[in-house]
Amino acid sequence: MLKEFEMTDLGLMTYFLGLEVLHQWNEIFVFQKKYAKEILKKFHMENFKTTETPMQAKVKFCQDDGTTKVIENLYRSLIGCLMYLTASRPDIMQLLGSV
């Protein structure tokens, strides 16, 4: 490829499309800590309580009674952000599948 294209060796990749990449021995770890914090800040959730994952198997969700107003665009934006986050957090995919 060097014959076809001008290239520069920048070393091991550490960040790509919002994914943080960590190389250790013969393993590669991908995580999105910075992006997750940005989501919490964007949706004003920095001070929310955390919960253990994976989610408990017998959790029952409340049925929508129509009294709670949801800002549709904000909700869709949050779900979209969480979908992107599932690239490095498959445990979140389980939760999104139940929404």
N, C-alpha and C positions, 0 to 999 in steps of 0.2 A: 504494500500500500504506500510505502514511502516513495516509491518511484512515481506513483500517480498523483499523490496529494502531499502538500506541505503539512507536516505535523510536528507538534511539540510534545515531548513527554512531560506531563504534569505530575507524575507519580501516581500513587494509589488514589482512587476515588474516595472522597470523604463526604461529598454532598451531591445529590442529583435529583432534580425535580421535587424538592421538598423532602426527599428521603436522606436521612443521615446514615452513612455507611461506616462500619467499624470492622477493621481487619485484625484478626487475632489468629496467629499460627496458621492453620489450614482451614479456618472458618471465617465466614463473613456474616455480620449481623446488620440488619436493617431496622431502623427505628425512626420515629417521628416525634420526638419529645418537643421540639421547638414548635412544630405545626400544631400539636395537641394543645399546647399552652396558648397559641394564637387563637384557636377556636374558642377556648374558654374565655379569653379576653373579649373576643368579638361578640359573644352572646351573653356577656356579663355573668359568667358562671365561675369566676376565679375562687369564690369563697364557698361554693357548694360542698357538701359532704361527699366523701368518696365511698365506694362500695366495693366489695370483693368481686372478682371475676374468676371463673365464669359464673354466670348468673345461676341462681338456684333453679332447679328443674321444675318445681311445683309452684312458681310464682304466678299469681293470677292478676291480670290487669283489670282496672275498672273500665266498665263500658261507658262510652261517651254519652252523657245525658243531654248534651246540647247546650248546657248553661255556660260552658267555658268557651270564650272567644279565642280563636287561634289566628295569629297573623300568618296567613298562608305563605306569603313570600319568605318570611323569616323562618318558618318551619321547614320549607323546602330547602332553603339555604343551609340550615343546620344539618339536615339529612344528607345533602350533597357533600358537605364538609366531612361528615362521619363516614360516608361511603369511600371518599378518597383516603381517609385514615385507615381503612381496613386493609390497605396494601401492606401494612406492617403489623396489623393487629386483628388477626382472624377472630378473636374472641368478641370483637365489636360487631362482626358480621352476624353472629348469632342473635345479638340484641336487635340489630336493624331488621332482621328477618321477622321479628315478632311485632314490629311497629305497624 
